[in-house]
């Protein structure tokens, strides 16, 4: 999304954040680099084999693995909810949420009745970082990088916006065919190895996946289809009501105010998004979260806000998951 960050000295804030985060120890209240997230995902699966398994669903342009965690108690014919984080490289609080949610689910199993019921009856597919190359680039070179890192033919500019790269009104409103733009749609839908890996996995598990949640920042919004057109989705009334309930659950903890509604009417028209694509593939409960804040810190949300952001967002995700469990 276009951004306006209101901190007086953005460079100082970014340098402070980077210098405080180059560490090897994983923390749920810090931003972790990709290698730390990789090690965490391997460890949490190894330590919780009854609830978590890890698989690789693809490889990035630069050759990095794209790992997926499956969280849930083993069972036959279970419905699933797919949650991805780290589409846009600079949105660091997004991967932080996916890590938090996995840990919260595991630690709540057997003690929190709602979470225990959800994990017994649903599977959660959690993709901690989709745009792995871009995420590494934000740690090493450009904290504000958004896109993937694949080269573009006949252009000096690198990368495609992965959230303009899906076959949902592809490269129309809110996207461009200019490779130098931050909202470049790619040369064809799913041109990126990362988006293709995501698309292939969802297509191959379409019969079980009943909800798709993609976690972004910032704006404090909960959006649902459509974003590539102004027309309302056929399930608009249910999705609107579900969004309202989820936002109320989120706000109940710290009073954080979220806006909600169809993306094209609530924020702006944007084609090629993964939530619209998932919805058009038949996944009715498809949502985009735009986490904290509303622009004071923007993409460089302080680590001091990770805990509250993740706690309140978990309440919204649990609310949606419970609805899916009872209605899908």
Secondary structure, 3 states (H helix, E strand, C coil): CCCCCCCCCHHHHHHHHHHCCCCCCCCCCCCCCHHHHHHHHHHHHHHCCCCEEEEEEEECCCCCEEEEEEECCCCCCCEEEEEEECCCCCCHHHHHHHHHHHHHHHHHCCCCHHHHHHHHHEEEEEECCCCHHHHHHHHHCCCCCCCCCCECCCCCCECCCHHHCCCCCCCCCCCECCCCCCCECCCCCCCCHHHHHHHHHHHHCCCCEEEEEEEEECCCEEEECCCCCCCCCCCHHHHHHHHHHHHHHHHHHHCCCCEEEEHHHHCCCCCCCHHHHHHHCCCCEEEEEEECCCCCCHHHCCHHHHHHHHHHHHHHHHHHHHHHHHHC
